[in-house]
Amino acid sequence: MNRMQRAALVAVWGAFCLAVPGLAHEGHDHGDAPVQLPDTGDQPKRLADGSVFLPKPTQRQLAIRTQVAQQLAVPQSIELSGQVVLDPQRGGRVQALLAGRLEAGAQGLPLPGSRVKKGQVLARILPAAGQLERAGQVAQLAELTAALQLAEKRLARLQELRDSVPGREIEAAASEIGSLRARVAALNQGLSGSDALIAPVDGVVAAVNGVAGQVVEAGALIFEITDPDSLFVEASAYAGLRVQDIARAYLAADSSGTAPAEAGLALEFLGAARRLREQTLPLLFGVRAPGAGVHWPLGQPVRLQVQLAQEVAGVPLPSAALVRTPANLPAVWVKVHAEQFVLKSVRSEPLDGQRVVVRDGLQAGDRVVVSGAGLISQIR
């Protein structure tokens, strides 16, 4: 083998050694192992930066819906606390005029929730009287009965002597008999009669404060009747609120602890009192519509979102879009990518019974989650 052939063989062998990776001995690592990248897979999870990865199939299962944020001019709103009260024109109270024993009417005592008609006898009160008072009434009744019998006999004799007796004496005797009969009837009514408790309006019995045989005092409230097609709310406002700025009000979505069908129901502003009550000004709101007051019992505490005449700029969103951060601050979820959501803190105010207005924290064009925001917050 000449020098030229040996040189060629060395070059080929070097190229072969460069092409074949070296093998490490046992217990040694040359650092050529492939790097393992994090695999998010198709499971929803919270990422290290606090955002949430949510695959498309999961978004459809959770019914995630978004809305593009738009800056609009909306009425300024404040939130007031109140309670459901009786409609003074369509409701009524039935009270006992006399002290006595309560007795059921011809159809029995009405049950709460039953419908009644105006003029219907709901119950009766048997007047209560002491022994001495009752004994005096019985004695007076006996005297009047005896006087009535004598007057009737005297009138009969005068009528027999009509030709010789002046007519004015006969008329006086007849008038005396009429007076005695009326007095006897009144005493009989007082001793054995009863006072009827009559429904003053058509409606539904809201409360029954008595049972048959119960002894009640004069002025005791026995029945309360309300109109199911009427809803009146009395709210308390502090003196800083200008009554002339109030436009309308809405029932808040969680007035009764849940979200009833009447959430967002518009109420008309009816007026304000001219006297403070416990340093607050009572405001009256109401609406009359079929079934407006069916699910709202008297005394139910509610929250009202009152709209004023002034306007503010902000992004109107459904109330369901608001969630809470770990620091208990209001926030919304914003969709930044097809499968990534970021939590943004915002400053919001109530708008009406079902919406809020975000004053700060969002930019025009942000895709805000308006349905399923609470489910995204539960992802860990």
C-alpha positions in Angstrom: 0.0 0.0 0.0 1.6 3.2 -1.1 1.4 6.6 0.7 -1.5 7.8 -1.4 -3.7 4.8 -0.5 -3.0 5.1 3.3 -3.9 8.8 3.3 -7.3 8.0 1.6 -8.0 5.3 4.1 -7.4 7.6 7.0 -9.7 10.2 5.6 -12.5 7.7 5.1 -12.2 6.3 8.6 -12.3 9.8 10.1 -15.5 10.6 8.2 -17.1 7.4 9.5 -16.2 8.2 13.1 -17.7 11.7 12.8 -20.9 10.3 11.3 -21.5 7.6 14.0 -22.4 9.0 17.5 -20.2 7.8 20.3 -21.5 5.4 22.9 -21.1 6.3 26.6 -19.8 3.8 29.0 -22.0 2.6 31.9 -22.6 5.3 34.4 -21.7 8.2 32.0 -24.0 10.7 30.2 -22.9 12.7 27.2 -25.9 15.1 27.4 -27.5 14.1 24.1 -30.9 13.0 25.5 -34.0 14.8 24.0 -35.6 17.7 26.0 -39.2 17.0 27.3 -41.5 20.0 26.7 -44.5 20.6 28.9 -47.6 19.0 27.4 -50.9 20.7 28.3 -52.9 18.0 26.7 -56.7 18.4 26.4 -57.5 18.9 30.1 -58.5 22.4 31.5 -55.9 23.7 33.9 -54.6 26.9 35.5 -51.2 27.9 34.1 -48.3 29.3 36.1 -49.1 32.9 35.2 -52.6 32.6 36.6 -54.4 32.3 33.3 -56.6 29.3 32.5 -56.2 26.9 29.6 -59.6 25.7 28.4 -59.9 23.5 25.4 -62.6 24.1 22.9 -64.6 20.9 23.7 -64.6 21.9 27.3 -65.8 25.4 26.4 -68.8 23.9 24.6 -69.6 21.6 27.5 -69.5 24.4 30.0 -71.5 26.7 27.7 -68.9 29.4 27.8 -70.1 32.6 26.0 -68.2 35.8 25.4 -69.2 39.4 24.6 -67.1 42.1 23.0 -66.6 45.1 25.4 -68.1 48.4 24.1 -67.9 51.7 25.9 -71.4 53.2 26.1 -73.2 56.0 28.0 -75.6 54.4 30.5 -77.7 55.9 33.4 -76.0 56.1 36.8 -77.5 53.7 39.3 -77.4 53.2 43.0 -78.5 50.3 45.2 -81.1 50.6 47.9 -82.6 48.2 50.4 -86.3 47.9 50.9 -89.2 45.6 51.7 -92.5 44.6 50.0 -95.4 46.5 51.4 -99.2 46.5 51.0 -100.7 48.4 48.1 -102.9 51.0 49.8 -105.4 51.0 47.0 -105.7 47.3 46.2 -105.0 45.8 49.6 -106.7 45.9 53.0 -106.7 44.9 56.6 -109.6 43.4 58.6 -109.6 44.3 62.3 -111.9 43.6 65.2 -114.1 46.5 66.2 -115.2 44.9 69.5 -113.5 42.6 72.0 -114.9 39.1 71.9 -114.6 35.5 70.7 -113.7 34.8 67.1 -116.1 32.5 65.2 -115.8 31.1 61.7 -118.2 32.3 59.0 -120.5 30.3 56.9 -117.6 28.9 54.8 -115.2 28.6 57.6 -112.1 30.7 58.3 -110.2 31.5 55.1 -106.8 30.0 54.7 -103.7 32.0 53.8 -103.4 32.2 50.0 -107.2 31.8 49.4 -109.0 34.3 47.2 -111.8 36.4 48.7 -114.3 38.8 47.3 -115.2 42.3 48.4 -118.1 42.1 51.0 -117.5 38.5 51.8 -118.0 37.6 55.5 -114.7 36.1 56.6 -115.5 35.6 60.3 -117.6 36.9 63.2 -116.9 38.3 66.6 -119.2 37.5 69.5 -119.0 40.5 71.8 -117.5 39.9 75.2 -119.1 41.5 78.3 -118.5 41.2 82.0 -121.1 39.6 84.4 -122.2 42.8 85.9 -122.5 44.5 82.5 -124.4 41.6 81.0 -126.7 41.5 84.1 -127.5 45.2 83.7 -128.3 44.7 80.0 -130.6 41.8 80.8 -132.4 43.8 83.4 -132.8 46.7 81.1 -134.1 44.4 78.4 -136.7 43.1 80.8 -137.9 46.6 81.7 -138.1 47.6 78.1 -140.0 44.5 77.2 -142.6 45.1 80.0 -142.9 48.8 78.9 -143.5 47.7 75.3 -146.3 45.4 76.4 -148.0 48.1 78.4 -147.6 50.5 75.5 -149.2 48.1 73.0 -152.2 47.5 75.4 -152.6 51.3 75.8 -152.6 51.8 72.0 -155.2 49.1 71.6 -157.5 50.8 74.1 -157.0 54.2 72.4 -157.8 52.7 69.0 -161.1 51.3 70.4 -162.0 54.8 71.6 -160.9 56.4 68.3 -164.1 58.5 68.1 -163.7 60.1 71.5 -159.9 60.3 71.8 -157.8 63.0 70.0 -155.7 61.6 67.2 -152.5 63.0 68.5 -152.7 60.7 71.6 -153.0 57.7 69.3 -150.0 58.9 67.2 -147.9 59.5 70.4 -148.7 55.9 71.6 -147.7 54.4 68.3 -144.5 56.4 68.2 -143.6 55.2 71.8 -144.2 51.6 70.7 -141.8 52.1 67.8 -139.1 53.5 70.0 -139.4 50.7 72.6 -139.3 48.1 69.9 -136.0 49.6 68.4 -134.5 49.7 71.9 -135.4 46.1 72.6 -134.0 45.0 69.2 -130.7 46.8 69.9 -130.3 45.2 73.3 -131.1 41.7 71.8 -128.4 42.4 69.2 -125.9 43.4 71.8 -126.6 40.3 73.9 -126.9 37.6 71.2 -125.6 39.3 68.1 -122.1 39.2 66.5 -119.9 41.6 64.6 -119.2 40.5 61.0 -115.6 40.8 59.7 -116.0 41.7 56.0 -113.4 41.7 53.3 -112.8 45.3 52.1 -111.3 44.4 48.7 -110.9 41.6 46.2 -107.6 39.7 46.6 -105.7 37.0 48.3 -105.5 36.4 52.1 -101.9 37.2 53.0 -102.1 36.5 56.8 -104.6 35.0 59.2 -104.0 36.0 62.8 -106.6 34.0 64.7 -108.4 30.7 65.1 -112.0 29.8 65.9 -112.7 30.4 69.6 -109.9 32.8 70.1 -110.6 35.8 72.3 -109.4 39.0 70.6 -109.1 42.6 71.7 -110.8 45.5 70.0 -108.6 46.7 67.1 -106.7 43.4 66.7 -105.6 42.6 63.2 -107.3 39.4 62.1 -106.8 39.2 58.3 -104.5 40.9 55.8 -105.6 40.9 52.1 -103.2 41.7 49.2 -103.6 41.9 45.4 -101.4 39.3 43.5 -101.3 41.6 40.5 -99.7 44.5 42.5 -96.1 44.8 43.8 -95.2 47.8 46.0 -91.7 48.2 47.6 -90.7 50.8 50.2 -87.0 51.6 50.0 -84.9 53.6 52.4 -82.6 56.3 51.1 -80.2 58.6 52.8 -80.7 62.4 52.7 -77.9 62.8 50.1 -80.1 61.4 47.3 -82.1 64.0 45.3 -85.6 62.7 44.8 -86.0 64.6 41.5 -83.2 62.7 39.9 -84.8 59.3 40.3 -86.0 57.9 37.0 -86.9 54.2 37.7 -85.9 51.2 39.7 -85.3 47.5 39.1 -85.4 44.4 41.4 -81.9 43.1 41.9 -81.3 39.5 40.7 -80.6 38.1 44.1 -83.2 40.0 46.1 -84.7 36.8 47.6 -81.5 34.8 47.9 -81.9 33.2 44.5 -82.6 34.5 41.0 -86.4 34.6 40.7 -88.2 35.1 37.4 -89.1 38.7 38.5 -85.4 39.7 38.7 -85.0 42.9 36.6 -88.7 43.8 36.9 -89.1 47.5 36.4 -90.8 49.5 39.1 -92.3 53.0 38.8 -91.2 55.7 41.2 -94.4 56.7 43.0 -93.2 59.2 45.5 -91.2 60.0 48.6 -92.2 60.8 52.2 -91.6 64.3 53.6 -90.5 63.1 57.0 -87.3 61.1 57.8 -87.6 57.7 59.4 -84.6 56.7 61.5 -82.5 59.2 59.5 -83.6 57.7 56.2 -86.1 58.9 53.6 -88.8 56.3 52.6 -89.3 56.0 48.9 -92.2 54.1 47.3 -91.9 52.1 44.1 -94.6 50.0 42.5 -95.9 48.2 39.5 -99.3 46.7 38.6 -99.2 43.9 36.2 -100.7 40.3 36.0 -99.0 38.2 38.6 -96.5 40.9 39.6 -96.8 40.2 43.3 -97.4 36.5 43.3 -93.9 35.4 44.5 -93.3 38.4 46.8 -94.9 38.1 50.3 -95.5 41.1 52.4 -92.4 42.1 54.4 -90.0 40.3 52.0 -86.6 42.2 52.1 -85.4 43.1 48.6 -82.7 45.1 46.9 -83.5 47.8 44.4 -81.2 49.2 41.7 -82.4 52.7 41.2 -81.5 54.5 38.0 -80.9 58.3 38.1 -81.2 61.0 35.4 -77.4 61.4 35.1 -75.3 59.2 32.7 -71.9 57.6 33.1 -69.5 56.0 30.6 -68.7 52.3 30.9 -69.1 48.8 29.6 -72.5 47.2 30.3 -72.3 43.5 31.1 -74.6 40.8 32.5 -74.3 40.4 36.3 -73.2 36.8 35.7 -70.0 38.0 34.2 -68.7 39.3 37.5 -66.6 37.0 39.7 -64.4 37.5 42.7 -60.6 37.4 42.9 -58.8 35.6 45.9 -58.7 39.1 47.5 -62.5 39.3 47.2 -62.4 42.0 44.5 -64.7 42.2 41.5 -63.2 40.8 38.3 -64.1 39.3 34.9 -62.6 36.6 32.7 -61.2 37.9 29.3 -60.5 35.5 26.4 -57.0 36.4 25.1 -56.6 33.4 22.8 -58.8 30.6 21.4 -58.2 28.5 24.5 -56.7 30.9 27.1 -58.5 33.1 29.6 -57.1 35.8 31.8 -58.7 37.2 35.0 -58.9 41.1 35.1 -59.9 43.2 38.1 -62.5 45.8 37.3 -64.5 48.5 39.0 -68.2 48.1 38.5 -71.5 49.6 39.5 -75.1 48.2 39.3 -77.0 49.2 36.2 -80.4 47.4 36.4 -81.7 44.2 37.8 -79.7 42.0 35.5 -76.7 44.1 34.3 -73.7 46.0 35.7 -71.6 48.7 34.2 -67.8 48.3 34.3 -66.3 51.7 34.8 -62.6 50.7 34.8 -60.4 47.7 34.0 -61.6 46.8 30.4 -60.6 48.1 27.0 -62.8 48.3 24.0 -62.7 45.1 22.0 -61.9 42.7 25.0 -63.9 39.5 24.8 -65.5 39.2 28.2 -66.9 35.9 29.4 -70.6 36.5 30.2 -71.8 32.9 30.7 -69.9 30.3 32.7 -67.4 32.7 34.4 -68.0 31.1 37.7 -67.0 27.7 36.3 -63.8 29.0 34.9 -62.9 30.3 38.4 -63.1 26.8 39.8 -60.5 25.4 37.5 -57.2 24.6 39.4 
